[in-house]
């Protein structure tokens, strides 16, 4: 049964990459809007989880307002997929015209200095489009992809992102990915990582919108080890064909503390920036999974919100 499920999953993604990019743009956009509307009306697990997460983002909102945010969230989530299926046939000019980030000079300055940079993003907007835009701007970069099942689906995602100009390294099951990323940064390169959710034991406990969550330490560790600039990024749609975004101020390495304490403090700084971005643009945070620790283990809810746990700071 699991093998059948894998084949169906792969078939669905393969059909997307194969067929959607051939549709007229207006037809593709309309199709994915209808899919989003249908998914929202069906009230499946992903939609219910998204709206549950949005209640924490906007605790003052009424149930009707949360439902509308959920509807917007599904539209934006399906816009991400529509764009991603179509981007392999977009020209460089089309990619360049499809994203307008604020304060991109912060990235330019970090790269011109030779320090290298880590762009750290949450699950907002379309991070693949942002990455393709960065490549078109002249900054090829390295990133990490989680292994998926079936294996050929993972291979397809890797091929898709490499086709956009990214170097894609496996999160697990490959060579020492962290060491490779550090090598790229020490050579003045660029690393881009999506880093707002990590439920593994190696994650760092942070406060996100006032509640305990867990995020990967990788972006902070890489910046602290190599001297690269750690630049948080937020992304959002504003109802136009052009995605918007912001490169935020560099997160500095603390002067005091152990390596773990420094990484924890820097990860919390990322969480603070992203939480404000999510609060400002809640319909653009594609979090259809459990995110806060209280949703996974109620006993963790009181754990030092705003402080890394003892495990994270050792």
Secondary structure, DSSP 8 states (H G I E B T S, - for coil): -HHHHHHHHHHHHHHHHHHGGGS-HHHHHHHHHHHHHHHHHHT-HHHHHHHHHHHHHTTTS-HHHHHHHHHHHHHHHHHHHHHHHHGGG--HHHHHHTEEEE-THHHHHHHHTTS-EEEEE-SBS-HHHHHHHHHHHT--EEEEE---SSHHHHHHHHHHHHHTTEEEEESSSSS-HHHHHHHHHHTT-EEEEE-S---STTSEEEEETTEEEEE-SHHHHHHHHH--EEEEEEEE--SSSSEEEEEEEE----SSS-HHHHHHHHHHHHHHHHHHHHHH-GGGB---S--BHHHH-GGGTTS-TTS--HHHH-
